[in-house]
């Protein structure tokens, strides 16, 4: 068994509760699934010139009022750091998928705005992306398993969002 890591502010590190064999298997299966699934979905978006990060940004903007979001809100919605999002939006701007606009009355605020080209690209990519999600994930699980998975993940997701909101 590995030696105990130093306490670093994470709850429970001073007295580590090591994972049981079942917990370890579940954790590793989840991590491998998440990594392989995102890699596959990313590959399936490449013919459209998109990455998964690009796609998620386009989705958020396409669903937002007036197809625009403040950069800070877009970062929160896509679970990206503000600096990472800024670099991502720069790349997407160079492709003509999004534009930045200043916020009236707030000189420091910036909107990310879906361009006409961005709307066209997501319109083309979305049916293929949904088919890929179905093929590689949704259709691999029975409907009752999807409900169990959602119920199982929601408390951890809520906790992480709450933690993020207090950072």
N, C-alpha and C positions, 0 to 999 in steps of 0.2 A: 504494500500500500504506500502511495507517495507520502512524503512528509507534509505536514500541515503548512499551507502558505501563510505569509504574514497577514495580520489583520489590516485591511485596506479600506475600511469604511463600509464594505458590503455586509449587510446583515448576515450574521451567522459564521463569519470567517474565523472568529476567534475559537469557536468550537465547531469544526466542520462536521456536517452530517453527510458522510460519503453516500453516493448513490448506491442503491441496491442493484443487484444484477438486472432485475426487471426494469427499474428506473433507468439504468444505463442503456439497456437495449432500446427502450422507448425514446430516450433523448437522442441517441445516435441515429435511430431510424428517422426521427423528425428532422435532424440536421441534414442528413444525407438526402432525404426527400426534398427539403426546401432548396438545397443547393443544386441538385440535379434538375429539379423542375424549373427553377429560374433559368438555369443554363439552357435547357431545351426551349423554353418560351422565348428567350433572347435570340437563340438561333433561328427560330421560326419567324421572328420579326425582321431579321437582317435583309431579306429580299425587299423590304419596304424602306430600307435605310434607317431603321429604328433600333434602339436598344429597349430593354424593359424599362429603364429609367425614362427614356424619351416618351415611350408609350404611356406610362403612368402620368407624366406631366400633361400630355395631350388629353388624356381622359379627364383629368381634374379640370383643365381649362374648358374643355368642351361641355362639361356639365355645370360649370359656374355661370352665374348671371353675367350677361354681356360677354361671356367667354373670356373673363379676366379675373385674376386673383392677385392680391398683394403677394409679393415674394415671400414674406414671412409666413403667410397662411399657406402658400403653396409648399413651402419647405415642411411645415407641420403635416399637411395632408399627405405628402409623399414620404414622410419619415426620413428626410435628408437634412443634413446640416445646411445652414444658410450659405456657407462658402461652397460646399459641393453643389448645391442647387444653382448658385450663381455661375459656376463653371459650366454646368450642364446647360443652362439657359443660353450662355454665350455660344456654345456649340450649336444649339438648336436655332438660334438667331441667324447664324451663318448659313444655315440650310433653308432659311425663310419659313420655319415652322411656327415660331413665336416672335413677338416683338416686346420691347419694354416701353412702358409709358410712365411718366411721372404722375404722382397723385396730386390732384388739385388740393391746395390748402395744407399739404404736408411735403415740404421740400425734400425730406429724407426718404419718403415712401416711394416705392416703385411697384408698378403692376407688371405682371407677365400677361400677355394678351395672345390668344390664339389667332394666327393669321389665316387668311383664306387658304393658302397652301397647306398649313397645318391641319385645317379642317378636312381638306381633300385627302391628305395622307392618312389621317386616322379613319376616315370613312372607308378607305380602301383596305387598311390593315385590320380593322376591328373584326370583320367576319372571319378572317383567317386566324386571328388571335383567339377568338372565342372557340373556334373549332379545335385549336391546339390545346386550350385549357380543358375542353371536354375530353379530348383523346387521351391526354397525359395525366389527368387528375379526376375530374368529375365523374366520367364514365367508369373509372376504376373502383368507385365506391358506391355501395347501395345507398339509396336515399336515407334510410335510417342511420347509416354510418356517417353520412354528411351532417345530419342533425347532431349526432353525438360529438363529432369533431368540432363543430361550431360551438356547442355548449362547453366542451372541454377547453377550447382555446380562449374563449371570451374573458374569463377572469384574469388570465395572464396578460392578454392584450389590454384590458382595462387598467391593470396595475402599471404596465409599462407606459401607457398614455398618461396616466396620472403622474408618474415619476417624471416624464418628459415635460409635462406642463409646469412642474415646480422647479425645473432647471433654469 
